[in-house]
Amino acid sequence: MNKIKIHFIGISGIGMSGIAELMLDRGFDIQGSDKSLNENTKRLKKKGVNFFLNHNKSNIKNADVVVYSSAIKKNNPEIKEASKRKIPLLSRADMLAELMKNKKCIAIAGSHGKTTTTSLIGTILDQAKLDPTIVNGGIINSYSKNNRYGKGEWMVVEADESDGSFLKLPHEISIITNLDIEHMDFYKKKENLFKAFEDFINKLPFYGKSIICVDDINLNNITKKIKNREIITYSIKNKNADVKINIVKKTKTYTDFELKINKKIFKNNQKKKYRINTIGDHNILNASASIIVSKLININYISINTALKKYIGVKRRFTFLGKKKLSSIYDDYAHHPTEIRATINAAKNINKNLVVVYQPHRYSRTKFLIKEFVDTLSKIKNLILLDTYSAGEKKIKGYASSDLNKKIKKNNDNVIYLDNEKKLNTVLSKYLDTDCLILFMGAGSITKLARDFYLS
């Protein structure tokens, strides 16, 4: 019997490439198309995946199933041809949901921290020899890819709320890390966003559990509305949380912390100390959520703590590229005011002499969060602002980087706006002879600029 051939439209995307690789590892015949070839597709090609550059209806002539990403428009020639031929069409979320049906699943949602938390849980389950399947939104450094195919009963999945598709994913344990006003291009109103997360909790089976950070005011309010699902809360600030986090020691490379767990949640429990091989309060919250999940599925303390100590992170989550003369170069994915503040606070733990290169991501995000962006970016002493990475959006008048620059300059005259990326290396060169931390931030093409600068 011939293998089922699955065609992925938009296979170069981080989410699509991960699912394509998992399906390949499960024995399916995989192919795909995209407008560009990147590291994700290069990895797949090495494993035997057939890749088509650009989209053409002839690409799917032998496909049995077609999967498309949320970035693919309905007038895509391969979508239209699949409909014409009556080839089954599935969204990325639909295919992921199919993968999850035969596993016990842990779904990680939230505006920030999903990728790190997913990788942390996967690392712990792997350390405990549970052979998990993992689907993540970023490259896990220990695997050099964003997925892991395992034969164990557990599957750990990053649940993407950006287009509402996380509501399709079946799971029995969920984590919600935080809830900021995001993805208004899809949700339109914040009430719709809040309702989606409320629905996400209520979609748990009756025996399921949701682990929620109540340091976040929006999530704290939502937990009060949930009456028929079991919720475990965790917090650094809230002493009434089911799991209270006390930070014991911070260094430049690791953090020691202690969890005080309500005995109603875990009987005969005692205070336990943990060490994670990373910094920043946001990562302590992510680690704590991961520990709670691990305890729910009866992973022992030694396995949990060993995994946290061995954890080497996710690509583009405060990634140290190396030293250039006297300066340290870091690359980070932060593109929302909350993420920017968290990353900068963590960076200051290493070196308070910061130089931040920031590339805004999407005009719509800048428009909706303009006040928060101005407030956050104005507090950065040495800020270099690049042009907006549009992510396919049309320019919105009044919300380009040049407009953001004018607003920031009212509070911080040190900001440098570059309308030409080619000038960046020259501008940065003057910092190299001082002991400073140069931090590249953004979700667009800035990661390439960071690596090009480091290697130049």
Residue pairs with C-beta under 8 A, 6 or more apart in sequence:
2 29
3 27
3 28
3 29
4 28
4 29
4 64
4 65
5 28
5 29
5 30
5 31
5 62
5 63
5 64
5 65
6 20
6 23
6 28
6 29
6 30
6 31
6 63
6 64
6 65
6 66
6 67
7 31
7 32
7 33
7 59
7 60
7 63
7 65
7 66
7 67
7 78
8 16
8 19
8 20
8 30
8 31
8 32
8 33
8 67
8 68
8 69
9 32
9 33
9 34
9 55
9 66
9 67
9 68
9 69
9 72
9 76
9 78
9 79
10 16
10 32
10 33
10 34
10 68
10 69
10 71
10 72
11 17
11 20
11 32
11 33
11 34
11 40
11 41
11 44
11 49
11 51
12 32
12 34
12 35
12 36
12 37
12 38
12 40
12 41
13 34
13 40
13 69
13 71
14 40
14 137
14 138
14 139
14 146
15 69
15 92
15 137
15 160
16 32
16 67
16 69
16 92
17 40
17 41
17 43
17 44
17 146
18 135
18 136
18 145
18 146
18 147
19 67
19 92
19 95
19 96
19 99
19 135
19 147
20 30
20 32
20 44
20 49
20 67
21 30
21 43
21 44
21 47
21 145
21 147
21 149
22 99
22 133
22 135
22 147
22 149
23 30
23 95
23 99
24 30
24 44
24 47
24 48
24 49
25 149
26 149
30 44
30 49
30 50
31 49
31 50
31 51
31 52
31 59
31 63
32 41
32 44
32 49
32 50
32 51
32 52
33 51
33 52
33 53
33 54
33 55
33 56
33 59
33 78
34 41
34 51
34 52
34 53
34 54
34 55
35 53
35 54
35 55
36 53
37 51
37 53
40 146
41 49
41 51
43 145
44 51
45 51
52 59
55 76
55 77
55 78
56 77
56 78
57 77
57 78
57 80
57 81
59 78
60 66
60 78
60 81
60 82
60 85
60 87
63 82
63 87
64 87
64 88
65 87
65 88
65 90
66 78
66 79
66 82
66 87
66 88
66 89
66 90
67 89
67 90
67 91
67 92
67 94
67 95
68 76
68 78
68 79
68 89
68 90
68 91
68 92
69 91
69 92
70 91
70 92
70 162
70 163
70 165
71 392
72 79
73 79
79 89
82 89
83 89
90 98
91 165
92 165
93 160
93 163
93 165
93 166
93 168
93 169
94 168
96 135
96 157
96 168
96 169
97 168
97 169
97 170
99 133
99 135
99 155
100 155
100 157
100 169
100 170
100 171
101 170
103 133
103 153
103 154
103 155
104 153
104 154
104 155
104 172
105 154
105 155
105 156
105 157
105 169
105 170
105 171
105 172
105 173
106 121
106 154
106 155
106 156
106 157
106 171
106 172
106 173
106 174
106 175
106 293
107 157
107 158
107 159
107 166
107 169
107 171
107 173
107 174
107 175
108 114
108 117
108 118
108 121
108 156
108 157
108 158
108 159
108 174
108 175
108 177
108 289
109 159
109 161
109 166
109 174
109 175
109 176
109 177
109 197
109 200
110 117
110 161
110 175
110 176
110 177
110 178
110 179
110 213
111 161
111 177
111 178
111 179
111 180
111 182
111 336
111 338
112 177
112 178
112 180
112 282
112 336
112 338
112 339
112 342
113 177
113 178
113 282
113 285
113 286
114 137
114 158
114 159
114 160
114 177
115 136
115 137
115 138
115 158
115 314
115 317
115 333
116 283
116 286
116 313
116 314
116 317
117 175
117 177
117 286
117 289
117 290
118 134
118 135
118 136
118 137
118 156
118 157
118 158
119 134
119 136
119 138
119 140
119 311
119 313
119 314
120 286
120 287
120 290
120 307
120 308
120 311
121 156
121 290
121 293
121 294
122 132
122 134
122 136
122 140
122 148
122 156
123 140
123 142
123 307
123 308
123 310
123 311
124 290
124 291
124 294
124 299
124 303
124 304
124 307
124 308
125 132
125 152
125 154
125 156
125 294
125 299
126 132
126 148
126 150
126 307
127 303
127 304
127 306
127 307
127 310
128 294
128 299
128 300
128 303
128 304
128 307
130 150
130 152
130 153
130 154
130 297
130 299
131 150
131 151
131 152
132 148
132 150
132 152
132 154
132 155
132 156
133 147
133 148
133 149
133 150
133 152
133 154
133 155
133 156
134 140
134 143
134 147
134 148
134 150
134 155
134 156
134 157
135 146
135 147
135 155
135 156
135 157
135 158
136 146
136 147
136 156
136 158
136 314
137 146
137 158
137 160
138 146
138 314
138 315
138 316
138 317
138 333
139 145
139 146
139 314
139 315
139 316
140 146
140 148
140 314
140 315
141 312
141 313
141 314
141 315
142 310
142 311
142 312
154 297
157 169
157 171
159 166
159 169
159 171
159 174
159 200
160 166
161 182
161 183
161 193
161 196
161 197
161 200
162 182
162 183
162 186
163 183
163 186
164 186
164 187
164 196
166 196
166 200
167 196
167 199
167 200
167 203
171 204
171 208
172 204
172 205
172 207
172 208
172 209
173 208
173 209
173 210
173 211
173 293
173 296
173 297
174 200
174 201
174 204
174 208
174 209
174 210
174 211
175 210
175 211
175 212
175 289
175 290
175 293
176 197
176 200
176 201
176 210
176 211
176 212
176 213
176 219
177 213
177 216
177 285
177 286
177 289
178 213
178 215
178 216
178 218
178 219
178 338
179 193
179 194
179 197
179 216
179 218
179 219
179 222
180 218
180 336
180 338
181 190
181 193
181 368
181 369
182 193
182 336
182 365
183 193
184 190
184 193
184 364
184 365
184 368
185 362
185 364
185 393
187 193
187 196
194 218
194 222
197 219
197 222
198 222
198 225
198 226
201 210
201 212
201 222
201 226
201 229
201 231
202 226
202 228
202 229
204 210
204 229
206 228
206 229
208 229
208 230
209 229
209 230
209 231
209 232
209 296
210 226
210 229
210 230
210 231
210 232
211 231
211 232
211 233
211 234
211 289
211 292
211 293
212 219
212 222
212 223
212 231
212 232
212 233
212 234
213 219
213 233
213 234
213 235
213 285
213 289
214 220
214 223
214 233
214 234
214 235
214 238
214 241
215 235
215 236
215 237
215 238
215 285
220 238
223 231
223 233
232 242
232 243
232 265
232 292
233 241
233 242
233 243
234 241
234 242
234 243
234 244
234 245
234 285
234 288
234 289
234 292
235 241
235 243
235 244
235 245
236 245
236 247
236 281
236 284
236 285
238 244
242 261
242 262
242 264
242 265
243 259
243 260
243 261
243 262
243 265
243 288
243 292
244 259
244 260
244 261
245 257
245 258
245 259
245 260
245 284
245 285
245 288
246 257
246 258
246 259
246 260
247 255
247 256
247 257
247 281
247 284
248 256
248 257
248 258
248 273
249 255
249 256
250 256
250 279
250 349
251 279
252 279
252 349
252 350
253 277
253 279
254 275
254 276
254 277
254 278
254 279
254 309
255 275
255 276
255 278
255 279
255 280
255 283
255 284
256 273
256 274
256 275
257 273
257 274
257 275
257 276
257 284
257 287
257 288
258 271
258 272
258 273
258 274
259 271
259 272
259 274
259 288
259 291
260 271
261 269
261 271
261 295
263 269
266 295
272 301
274 287
274 291
274 304
274 305
274 308
275 305
275 308
275 309
276 283
276 284
276 287
276 308
276 309
276 311
277 308
277 309
277 310
277 311
277 312
277 313
278 287
278 311
278 313
278 318
279 318
279 346
279 349
279 350
280 318
280 342
280 343
280 345
280 346
280 349
281 342
281 345
281 346
282 342
282 346
283 346
287 308
291 304
291 308
294 303
294 304
295 304
313 319
316 331
316 332
316 333
316 447
317 332
317 333
318 330
318 332
318 343
318 346
318 347
319 330
319 331
319 332
320 328
320 329
320 330
321 329
321 330
321 331
321 450
321 451
321 454
322 328
322 329
322 454
323 329
324 432
324 438
324 453
324 454
325 432
325 433
326 432
326 433
326 434
326 435
326 436
327 355
327 431
327 432
327 434
327 435
327 436
327 437
327 438
328 350
328 351
328 436
328 437
328 438
329 438
329 440
329 450
329 453
329 454
330 347
330 437
330 438
330 439
330 440
330 450
331 440
331 446
331 447
331 450
331 451
332 343
332 439
332 440
332 441
333 339
333 441
333 442
333 443
334 340
334 342
334 343
334 441
334 442
335 360
335 361
335 365
335 441
335 442
335 443
335 444
336 365
336 369
337 369
337 372
337 373
337 375
337 376
340 358
340 376
340 377
340 441
341 376
343 439
343 441
344 354
344 356
344 380
344 439
347 354
347 437
347 439
348 354
350 437
351 435
351 436
351 437
353 434
353 435
353 436
353 437
354 380
354 381
354 382
354 436
354 437
354 439
355 382
355 384
355 428
355 431
355 436
355 437
355 438
355 439
356 380
356 382
356 383
356 384
356 439
356 441
357 384
357 386
357 424
357 428
357 438
357 439
357 440
357 441
357 446
357 449
357 450
358 377
358 380
358 383
358 384
358 385
358 386
358 441
358 442
358 446
359 386
359 387
359 388
359 389
359 440
359 441
359 442
359 444
359 445
359 446
359 449
360 366
360 373
360 385
360 386
360 388
360 389
360 401
360 404
360 442
361 388
361 389
361 391
361 442
361 443
361 444
362 388
362 389
362 390
362 391
362 393
363 388
363 390
363 393
363 394
363 395
363 396
363 399
363 400
364 393
364 396
366 373
366 388
366 396
366 399
366 400
366 404
367 396
367 398
367 399
370 399
370 404
370 407
373 404
374 404
374 407
374 408
374 411
377 383
377 385
377 404
377 408
377 412
377 415
378 408
378 410
378 411
378 412
378 415
379 412
380 412
381 412
381 414
382 414
382 431
382 436
383 408
383 412
383 414
383 415
383 416
384 415
384 416
384 418
384 424
384 427
384 428
385 401
385 404
385 405
385 408
385 415
385 416
385 417
385 418
386 401
386 418
386 421
386 424
386 442
386 446
386 449
387 400
387 401
387 418
387 419
387 421
388 395
388 400
388 401
389 442
389 443
389 444
389 445
389 446
391 443
391 444
401 417
401 419
402 417
402 419
405 415
405 417
408 415
409 415
416 427
418 424
418 427
421 449
424 449
424 453
425 452
425 453
425 456
428 438
428 453
431 438
440 446
440 447
440 449
440 450
440 453
